[in-house]
Amino acid sequence: MDQNRLLKGIGASPGVTIGKVVIVDHGHPDFSHYRLSSENEIREEIACLHKALNESKEQLIKAKEEVGKRNVQEAKSIIDTHILILQDKILINSAVEKIKNEQVDAAWALKSTMQELKKNVADLSDEYMQERTSDIDYIEKRILRNLAGKKPEIISKAGEKIIIVANDLSPADTANLNVQEVLGFVTESGGKTSHTAIMARALKIPSVVGLKNVMLAAKNGDTLIIDGIHGVVIINPDAETLRKYQQKKDQHEEFERRLLKYKDLASESTDGFRMNLMANIEIVEEVASVVDYGAEGIGLFRTEFLYINKHELPTEGELFTIFKNAAEKISPRPLTIRTLDIGGDKFISHVDVADEMNPVMGLRAIRFCLKEVPIFKTQLRAILRASAFGKVKIMFPMISCVEEVRQIKKIMEDVKKELQKEKKEFDPDLEIGIMVEVPSSATIADLLAKEVQFFSIGTNDLIQYLLAIDRVNEQVSYLYEPLHPAVLRLLRRIIDSAHDNGIPVAMCGEMAGEPIYIPILLGLGIDELSMNPIAILAAKKVLRSLEFKQCKMVVDKLFEFSTAAEIKDFLLKETKKYYKNLNLTSTENQLKL
């Protein structure tokens, strides 16, 4: 038996745990595919497909009831999405038509239909939306298991303390788990926004995802260590490694207990500089965890998931209900809703959008909305109506010029007049802001700041566009560098331009949620950071240990260096002072990367 086999993946939910492996294999069942030779066989295959669809729906409804008993709202929302996919008439009809026209068995027809749908989602540039292919995968596997006559797998027995190792897990898969007995999740696929990660964070158990071939490396009954902080898994550790990680586990749990005391404390530096710490969310059900982690509001509510791969557009009423619900739940804290940030070819079939060579830089986000004004107006009407129930703000993505902002404002005025005429309430002083995420908007930030009430810097796209790097391309992703001198200079330009014009600046990209960057962002004078809710308490602890004046001096020094390597070396020396006694041990390691 190999000892101390170390595998590196993505830390999706923090914490350290040690337990016994249970392998859960939810792969595709094997089928012998065949051609149909008669009308009777075609009718039988269609009937088998409908039977499997109904069984899948019943299983999901039961799973939703189980997670509802535990009050895990995140899981209920995800299962609702899976039920909606199951009920999609166009999807079902497509599979049925393949059985009829191509004379293939139900399993083959389903796989072919799902493959087309997954390709549409995978082509999206947004990491969160790409990971929604897992939704389609879950549904496909569940239907295929029912077609094959396989019963749902029982994952654990009473009294067992286990770590689940799987290719991936859906909330429905975990519905019958005793959360007191499951110590952690390890999956081969997924990322920080995958459903396994969302569930692990909701259940507050350690998780590592994206760990390729872990199902081959680990066996049932193996002892396994999960380090969800650093994304490390160790299979069959020796006694010394076990002792070391048990100590890390104790230290992390003590650190988490200490962090809780920061929940209701002010988000400010030692010399009184205030920086609001907000949360990014995708679904309304995440609002509960936003409050639990002491966020001062929602700095980014993504709305793409309400549209993606829908053959029917969400109605104004449906959108209004969702936005109103979020506004009421987070009130009196603010809710910033970002308008649609994908291209029309990804969510609706009857919008005529031409194929594009490079859709990431094509007709997407605000460009699509300004072309498809009725779709845009529907979303604006829903957001404006929701603003009567809380402190709502609207944020527009991928702005590249002043003309776009002026077009938006004109459409907004038209929508307000319509609502006034219909006697529908809204906040007449609702603030509008823009995402600064393309180099052109950063360069003319001083002009754009005269048009809006706030900026939010989207560092993920801004860095990617500025450095001409595809961060999901493994060949060049190493060049994605937030500490590149060009990035820091552009950030300073954006922030100074906003402040010179009297408006605040937020940041909602990945850079905002990393503690190692907080001294820099504080020194640059940024007003607000928006991040995954789970990162807020650690960020608050770091912020409350820093002195704004000192951080400003450090940042001023950074602009004397010519390379990211020089900046990292300098920061490594400086941050050792700031992070002393904070137990944020990943700081030095990240700066050394």
PATI-504281 format. One line per 5 residues: number of its first residue (from 0); for each residue x, y, z of C-alpha. Coordinates in Angstrom, 2 decimals. Example, Ala and Ser with C-alpha at 12.3 -4.5 7.8 and 13.67 -1.06 7.14 Angstrom:
% PATI-504281
0 = 12.30 -4.50 7.80 | 13.67 -1.06 7.14
//
This chain:
% PATI-504281
0 = 0.00 0.00 0.00 | 1.44 3.37 -1.09 | 1.77 5.82 1.78 | 1.63 9.62 1.70 | 0.39 9.85 -1.90
5 = -0.21 13.57 -2.40 | -2.61 14.93 -5.02 | -3.23 18.62 -5.78 | -6.60 19.99 -6.83 | -8.73 23.08 -6.14
10 = -9.60 23.97 -2.57 | -13.37 24.51 -2.84 | -14.38 24.62 0.83 | -11.80 25.38 3.53 | -10.87 23.16 6.43
15 = -8.85 20.05 7.24 | -10.36 16.63 7.86 | -9.25 12.99 8.10 | -11.45 9.97 7.36 | -12.12 6.76 5.46
20 = -12.81 6.77 1.72 | -16.13 5.77 0.19 | -16.04 5.76 -3.62 | -19.26 6.89 -5.29 | -19.33 6.07 -9.00
25 = -22.10 7.89 -10.84 | -20.69 7.26 -14.30 | -22.78 6.58 -17.37 | -24.27 3.06 -17.41 | -23.14 0.87 -20.31
30 = -25.65 0.49 -23.14 | -25.66 -1.62 -26.28 | -26.88 0.90 -28.83 | -28.98 -0.34 -31.71 | -31.13 0.72 -34.66
35 = -34.89 0.38 -34.46 | -36.56 -1.59 -37.18 | -40.30 -1.09 -36.61 | -42.89 1.45 -35.50 | -43.58 -0.71 -32.46
40 = -39.94 -0.55 -31.35 | -39.96 3.24 -31.79 | -43.08 3.55 -29.60 | -41.49 1.30 -26.95 | -38.28 3.39 -26.85
45 = -40.26 6.63 -26.52 | -42.28 5.08 -23.69 | -39.04 3.97 -21.95 | -37.66 7.51 -22.24 | -40.80 9.06 -20.71
50 = -40.78 6.47 -17.91 | -37.13 7.30 -17.08 | -37.91 11.03 -17.16 | -40.81 10.59 -14.74 | -38.74 8.42 -12.38
55 = -35.96 11.02 -12.44 | -38.39 13.80 -11.62 | -39.88 11.83 -8.70 | -36.40 11.14 -7.31 | -35.49 14.83 -7.49
60 = -38.70 15.91 -5.78 | -37.98 13.46 -2.97 | -34.37 14.70 -2.75 | -35.61 18.29 -2.55 | -37.86 17.34 0.38
65 = -34.90 15.76 2.18 | -32.57 18.76 1.80 | -35.50 21.02 2.72 | -35.70 19.27 6.11 | -32.10 20.38 6.71
70 = -32.85 23.91 5.51 | -30.04 23.83 2.92 | -31.57 26.43 0.60 | -28.68 26.32 -1.88 | -29.42 22.64 -2.56
75 = -33.16 23.21 -3.02 | -32.52 25.88 -5.65 | -30.08 23.69 -7.60 | -32.50 20.72 -7.53 | -35.26 23.06 -8.77
80 = -33.02 23.88 -11.73 | -32.53 20.18 -12.45 | -36.28 19.60 -12.35 | -36.77 22.47 -14.82 | -34.26 20.88 -17.20
85 = -36.14 17.59 -16.93 | -39.38 19.38 -17.84 | -37.93 21.28 -20.80 | -40.32 20.34 -23.61 | -37.92 21.32 -26.40
90 = -35.22 19.12 -24.87 | -37.60 16.16 -24.49 | -39.07 16.66 -27.96 | -35.57 16.78 -29.46 | -34.73 13.39 -27.97
95 = -38.08 11.95 -29.09 | -37.56 13.27 -32.64 | -34.11 11.61 -32.76 | -35.71 8.27 -31.80 | -38.33 8.69 -34.54
100 = -36.25 10.16 -37.34 | -32.89 8.47 -36.77 | -34.43 5.21 -35.48 | -32.02 5.00 -32.54 | -32.53 3.74 -29.00
105 = -33.59 6.11 -26.20 | -30.16 6.17 -24.52 | -28.40 7.16 -27.75 | -31.00 9.84 -28.51 | -30.69 11.30 -25.01
110 = -26.87 11.35 -25.08 | -26.86 13.08 -28.48 | -29.37 15.72 -27.35 | -27.52 16.40 -24.09 | -24.17 16.62 -25.92
115 = -25.49 19.45 -28.08 | -26.77 21.30 -25.01 | -23.48 20.85 -23.11 | -21.52 22.22 -26.06 | -23.59 25.42 -26.04
120 = -22.88 25.99 -22.33 | -19.19 25.00 -22.53 | -18.62 27.61 -25.26 | -19.38 30.42 -22.79 | -16.41 32.47 -21.57
125 = -17.69 32.82 -17.99 | -16.21 30.18 -15.65 | -19.36 29.95 -13.53 | -21.56 29.40 -16.57 | -19.13 26.84 -18.05
130 = -19.44 24.80 -14.88 | -23.20 24.65 -15.39 | -22.50 21.83 -17.85 | -22.49 19.79 -14.64 | -26.27 20.44 -14.35
135 = -26.80 18.82 -17.72 | -24.40 16.00 -16.85 | -26.26 15.22 -13.62 | -29.59 15.04 -15.41 | -28.20 12.93 -18.24
140 = -26.65 10.40 -15.84 | -29.79 10.23 -13.71 | -32.06 9.58 -16.70 | -29.61 7.00 -18.10 | -29.44 5.20 -14.73
145 = -33.22 5.00 -14.74 | -33.25 3.81 -18.35 | -30.84 1.05 -17.27 | -33.04 0.18 -14.29 | -30.40 1.09 -11.70
150 = -31.59 2.12 -8.24 | -30.22 5.25 -6.47 | -27.03 4.41 -4.59 | -26.93 4.48 -0.78 | -23.74 6.35 0.00
155 = -23.26 5.83 3.72 | -24.44 3.69 6.59 | -25.38 4.91 10.05 | -22.40 5.44 12.33 | -19.76 5.71 9.58
160 = -17.41 8.70 9.43 | -16.55 8.96 5.76 | -15.02 11.07 3.01 | -16.86 10.80 -0.29 | -14.70 10.45 -3.42
165 = -16.58 10.80 -6.71 | -16.33 12.13 -10.22 | -18.84 14.79 -9.20 | -21.79 15.15 -6.83 | -25.14 16.83 -7.18
170 = -27.25 18.05 -4.24 | -29.69 15.25 -5.04 | -26.87 12.70 -4.68 | -26.17 13.99 -1.18 | -29.82 14.34 -0.11
175 = -29.82 11.24 2.10 | -26.42 11.85 3.68 | -26.08 12.31 7.40 | -24.00 15.47 7.46 | -22.73 14.55 10.92
180 = -21.08 11.47 9.39 | -19.74 12.87 6.10 | -16.45 14.61 6.81 | -15.66 15.92 3.33 | -15.98 15.70 -0.46
185 = -13.29 15.01 -3.06 | -14.25 15.10 -6.76 | -12.43 14.62 -10.03 | -14.28 17.41 -11.84 | -15.59 20.83 -10.92
190 = -14.21 24.16 -9.77 | -14.83 26.72 -7.05 | -18.34 27.42 -8.34 | -19.35 23.81 -9.03 | -22.33 22.34 -7.17
195 = -20.07 20.13 -5.06 | -18.22 23.25 -3.93 | -21.46 25.17 -3.25 | -22.86 22.25 -1.25 | -19.63 21.75 0.72
200 = -19.55 25.42 1.69 | -23.25 25.36 2.61 | -22.69 22.29 4.80 | -19.40 23.77 6.11 | -17.32 20.68 5.35
205 = -13.86 20.61 3.66 | -13.76 19.91 -0.05 | -11.21 19.56 -2.85 | -12.44 19.44 -6.47 | -10.85 19.16 -9.91
210 = -8.63 16.29 -8.70 | -8.15 14.23 -11.86 | -7.84 10.43 -11.46 | -8.49 10.46 -7.71 | -11.00 7.62 -8.19
215 = -8.18 5.47 -9.55 | -5.72 6.50 -6.86 | -8.00 5.98 -3.84 | -9.81 2.80 -2.78 | -12.73 2.15 -0.46
220 = -11.48 2.10 3.12 | -8.27 4.08 2.48 | -7.41 6.74 5.04 | -7.53 10.17 3.40 | -6.61 13.71 4.46
225 = -8.40 16.68 2.88 | -6.75 20.09 3.12 | -9.44 22.29 1.60 | -7.41 25.44 2.28 | -4.58 24.51 -0.08
230 = -6.44 22.05 -2.33 | -4.36 19.07 -1.16 | -5.41 15.44 -0.65 | -3.12 12.81 0.94 | -3.97 9.12 0.55
235 = -2.88 6.68 3.28 | -0.75 9.12 5.32 | 1.90 7.75 7.70 | 1.80 8.41 11.45 | 3.88 11.60 11.29
240 = 1.76 13.10 8.48 | -1.41 12.21 10.38 | -0.07 13.94 13.49 | 0.89 17.05 11.52 | -2.50 17.35 9.80
245 = -4.43 16.67 12.99 | -2.58 19.66 14.41 | -3.47 21.72 11.30 | -7.10 20.65 11.68 | -7.19 21.81 15.30
250 = -5.50 25.11 14.39 | -7.92 25.80 11.52 | -10.99 25.07 13.64 | -9.68 27.39 16.33 | -8.97 30.02 13.66
255 = -12.56 29.69 12.35 | -13.93 30.14 15.87 | -11.85 33.26 16.32 | -12.99 34.65 12.97 | -16.62 34.60 14.05
260 = -15.97 37.42 16.48 | -15.34 39.68 13.45 | -18.82 39.13 12.01 | -20.38 42.25 13.56 | -17.25 44.43 13.73
265 = -16.67 47.36 11.39 | -14.77 46.75 8.14 | -12.07 49.33 8.66 | -8.32 49.71 9.05 | -6.60 50.50 12.35
270 = -6.56 54.21 11.44 | -10.26 54.31 10.49 | -10.27 53.87 6.70 | -13.54 52.10 5.86 | -13.75 49.48 3.13
275 = -17.13 47.78 2.65 | -16.93 43.99 2.37 | -19.72 42.64 0.17 | -20.72 39.27 -1.28 | -21.03 37.83 -4.80
280 = -24.03 35.55 -5.36 | -25.69 33.63 -8.20 | -28.93 32.46 -6.58 | -31.32 34.06 -4.07 | -30.82 31.19 -1.63
285 = -27.23 32.30 -1.03 | -28.45 35.45 0.75 | -28.67 33.54 4.05 | -24.95 32.74 4.00 | -24.21 36.36 3.04
290 = -25.77 37.47 6.32 | -24.17 34.61 8.29 | -20.68 35.69 7.18 | -21.20 39.33 8.10 | -21.30 40.86 4.61
295 = -22.43 44.47 4.37 | -24.52 43.74 1.32 | -24.41 42.08 -2.09 | -21.92 43.68 -4.43 | -22.67 41.39 -7.38
300 = -25.83 39.43 -8.13 | -25.18 37.61 -11.41 | -28.32 37.19 -13.51 | -27.05 34.93 -16.31 | -28.32 31.74 -14.68
305 = -31.89 33.03 -15.10 | -31.46 32.97 -18.89 | -28.86 30.38 -19.83 | -30.04 27.83 -22.39 | -33.67 28.74 -21.82
310 = -35.84 28.34 -24.87 | -38.37 30.68 -23.32 | -37.27 34.01 -21.91 | -38.01 34.64 -18.22 | -40.98 36.96 -17.87
315 = -40.87 40.31 -16.13 | -42.98 38.80 -13.34 | -40.56 35.91 -12.81 | -37.54 38.23 -12.71 | -39.32 40.71 -10.44
320 = -40.18 37.98 -7.92 | -36.53 36.84 -7.75 | -35.08 40.36 -7.45 | -37.74 41.45 -4.92 | -37.03 38.35 -2.83
325 = -33.30 39.11 -2.79 | -33.84 42.81 -2.00 | -36.14 42.02 0.92 | -33.88 39.30 2.34 | -30.73 41.46 2.33
330 = -32.47 44.73 3.38 | -31.43 47.20 4.73 | -28.11 46.22 3.16 | -27.66 47.12 -0.54 | -28.19 44.72 -3.45
335 = -26.27 45.36 -6.69 | -27.75 43.51 -9.64 | -25.62 43.05 -12.75 | -27.57 42.98 -16.00 | -27.23 40.11 -18.44
340 = -23.57 39.27 -19.16 | -23.72 36.64 -21.94 | -24.42 36.51 -25.66 | -27.86 35.76 -27.09 | -26.72 32.62 -28.91
345 = -26.27 30.89 -25.55 | -29.73 31.11 -24.08 | -32.48 31.48 -26.61 | -33.08 29.88 -29.98 | -35.34 32.46 -31.62
350 = -32.94 35.41 -31.31 | -31.12 35.72 -34.63 | -27.43 35.94 -33.70 | -24.72 35.22 -36.27 | -21.86 32.82 -35.50
355 = -18.78 34.63 -34.24 | -15.09 33.79 -34.54 | -14.38 35.23 -31.09 | -17.59 35.48 -29.02 | -15.69 36.63 -25.90
360 = -15.09 39.93 -27.69 | -18.28 39.85 -29.74 | -21.99 40.50 -29.25 | -22.35 39.85 -25.54 | -23.19 41.63 -22.27
365 = -24.24 45.26 -22.77 | -23.66 45.02 -26.53 | -26.27 42.28 -26.80 | -28.69 44.16 -24.52 | -28.44 47.36 -26.57
370 = -29.17 45.34 -29.72 | -32.05 43.38 -28.15 | -33.74 46.30 -26.36 | -37.04 44.52 -25.51 | -35.12 41.79 -23.61
375 = -33.07 44.49 -21.87 | -36.16 46.52 -20.97 | -37.85 43.50 -19.41 | -34.90 43.00 -17.08 | -34.67 46.72 -16.26
380 = -38.40 46.88 -15.47 | -38.06 43.92 -13.08 | -35.03 45.44 -11.33 | -36.63 48.88 -11.04 | -39.82 47.42 -9.57
385 = -37.76 45.41 -7.06 | -36.03 48.64 -5.98 | -39.25 49.60 -4.15 | -38.50 46.78 -1.68 | -34.89 47.47 -0.73
390 = -31.72 49.38 -1.55 | -31.17 48.16 -5.12 | -28.44 49.29 -7.52 | -27.94 48.34 -11.18 | -24.56 47.53 -12.71
395 = -23.88 47.22 -16.44 | -21.13 44.88 -17.71 | -18.55 45.24 -20.50 | -18.92 48.99 -20.99 | -16.34 50.24 -23.48
400 = -17.40 53.82 -24.26 | -19.44 56.80 -23.03 | -21.98 56.37 -25.85 | -23.08 53.01 -24.40 | -23.74 54.56 -20.99
405 = -25.80 57.36 -22.54 | -27.84 54.83 -24.52 | -28.50 52.89 -21.31 | -29.60 56.03 -19.47 | -32.03 56.92 -22.25
410 = -33.57 53.41 -22.15 | -33.73 53.65 -18.34 | -35.67 56.92 -18.59 | -38.11 55.34 -21.05 | -38.66 52.40 -18.67
415 = -39.21 54.73 -15.71 | -41.82 56.69 -17.65 | -43.61 53.45 -18.57 | -43.68 52.35 -14.92 | -44.90 55.75 -13.75
420 = -47.69 55.64 -16.34 | -48.65 52.14 -15.09 | -48.49 53.40 -11.48 | -45.86 50.79 -10.55 | -43.55 51.82 -7.72
425 = -39.76 52.03 -7.96 | -36.91 53.96 -6.38 | -36.52 57.13 -8.49 | -33.02 57.65 -7.04 | -31.78 54.16 -7.85
430 = -28.02 54.27 -8.50 | -26.48 52.98 -11.70 | -22.87 51.88 -12.12 | -20.64 50.15 -14.62 | -18.21 47.26 -14.64
435 = -14.75 48.51 -15.57 | -13.37 45.37 -17.18 | -12.08 46.29 -20.62 | -8.97 48.45 -21.22 | -10.91 51.15 -23.10
440 = -13.23 51.86 -20.15 | -10.25 51.89 -17.78 | -8.44 54.37 -20.03 | -11.42 56.76 -20.15 | -12.45 56.18 -16.54
445 = -12.36 59.93 -15.90 | -15.00 60.47 -18.61 | -17.19 57.53 -17.56 | -17.11 58.64 -13.91 | -19.09 61.74 -14.91
450 = -21.92 59.53 -16.21 | -22.57 57.05 -13.35 | -22.81 56.80 -9.56 | -20.22 54.04 -9.01 | -17.61 51.78 -10.61
455 = -17.02 48.08 -10.01 | -13.73 46.69 -11.32 | -14.01 43.20 -12.81 | -10.41 42.09 -12.47 | -10.93 38.66 -14.09
460 = -11.71 40.10 -17.53 | -9.71 43.31 -17.11 | -6.46 41.41 -16.49 | -7.25 38.92 -19.26 | -7.93 41.63 -21.83
465 = -5.10 43.90 -20.69 | -2.43 41.19 -20.81 | -3.94 39.41 -23.86 | -4.13 36.13 -21.93 | -6.80 33.45 -21.92
470 = -6.71 32.46 -18.26 | -8.43 29.12 -18.90 | -5.82 28.18 -21.53 | -3.30 25.98 -19.73 | -0.58 26.98 -22.23
475 = -0.60 30.65 -21.19 | -2.52 30.81 -17.89 | 0.77 31.18 -15.99 | 1.03 34.67 -17.50 | -2.22 35.75 -15.80
480 = -0.66 38.05 -13.22 | -2.62 40.46 -11.00 | 0.68 42.00 -9.82 | 1.85 42.88 -13.33 | 2.95 46.57 -13.28
485 = 0.46 47.33 -16.07 | -2.41 45.96 -13.96 | -1.45 47.96 -10.86 | -1.02 51.16 -12.88 | -4.41 50.71 -14.53
490 = -6.10 50.01 -11.18 | -4.65 53.22 -9.77 | -5.88 55.18 -12.79 | -9.43 53.81 -12.42 | -9.62 54.45 -8.67
495 = -8.12 57.95 -8.87 | -10.43 58.91 -11.77 | -13.48 57.78 -9.81 | -12.46 59.60 -6.62 | -11.58 62.78 -8.54
500 = -15.19 62.76 -9.76 | -16.69 61.97 -6.36 | -17.87 58.39 -6.95 | -16.90 55.18 -5.07 | -15.06 52.19 -6.55
505 = -15.73 48.52 -5.83 | -13.92 45.39 -7.01 | -15.74 42.10 -7.64 | -13.22 39.88 -9.44 | -11.18 37.05 -7.89
510 = -8.50 39.52 -6.79 | -11.01 41.04 -4.33 | -11.38 37.78 -2.40 | -7.67 37.01 -1.88 | -6.28 38.23 1.48
515 = -2.80 38.70 0.01 | -4.04 41.58 -2.15 | -5.91 43.48 0.58 | -2.89 45.63 1.66 | -2.48 46.71 -1.99
520 = -6.18 47.43 -2.53 | -6.35 49.31 0.76 | -3.30 51.34 -0.20 | -4.88 52.17 -3.56 | -7.90 53.53 -1.66
525 = -10.57 51.19 -3.04 | -13.93 51.66 -1.29 | -15.50 48.21 -1.53 | -14.58 44.57 -2.13 | -17.13 41.96 -3.20
530 = -16.26 38.26 -2.87 | -17.49 34.76 -2.11 | -19.34 35.02 1.22 | -17.05 32.46 2.86 | -14.01 34.74 2.32
535 = -15.49 37.77 4.11 | -14.49 37.06 7.73 | -10.84 36.40 6.83 | -10.81 39.58 4.72 | -12.26 41.56 7.61
540 = -9.64 40.22 10.01 | -6.84 41.22 7.63 | -8.35 44.66 6.99 | -8.69 45.40 10.71 | -5.00 44.59 11.23
545 = -3.74 47.04 8.60 | -2.95 50.75 8.71 | -4.16 52.67 5.67 | -1.30 55.19 5.75 | 1.31 52.44 5.89
550 = -0.36 50.49 3.07 | -0.45 53.64 0.95 | 3.29 54.03 1.42 | 3.85 50.39 0.40 | 1.70 50.82 -2.72
555 = 3.53 54.00 -3.72 | 6.75 51.98 -3.53 | 5.35 49.27 -5.85 | 5.29 51.66 -8.79 | 9.08 51.91 -8.65
560 = 9.44 48.27 -9.73 | 9.52 47.05 -13.33 | 8.38 43.43 -13.04 | 5.81 41.35 -11.22 | 8.66 39.26 -9.74
565 = 10.21 42.36 -8.13 | 6.82 43.42 -6.78 | 6.25 39.95 -5.31 | 9.64 39.91 -3.61 | 8.97 43.29 -2.04
570 = 5.45 42.33 -0.97 | 6.69 39.07 0.55 | 8.91 41.04 2.91 | 6.22 43.59 3.71 | 3.29 41.20 4.15
575 = 5.21 39.12 6.67 | 4.80 42.11 8.99 | 1.07 42.48 8.28 | 0.17 38.80 8.41 | 2.11 37.99 11.56
580 = -0.18 36.19 14.02 | -3.05 36.10 11.48 | -2.59 32.37 10.71 | -3.10 33.09 6.99 | -0.31 30.70 6.07
585 = -1.13 30.63 2.34 | 0.08 34.22 1.87 | 3.77 33.44 1.53 | 3.13 30.39 -0.64 | 0.90 32.35 -3.06
590 = 3.44 35.15 -3.40 | 6.15 32.61 -4.15 | 4.20 31.05 -7.03
//
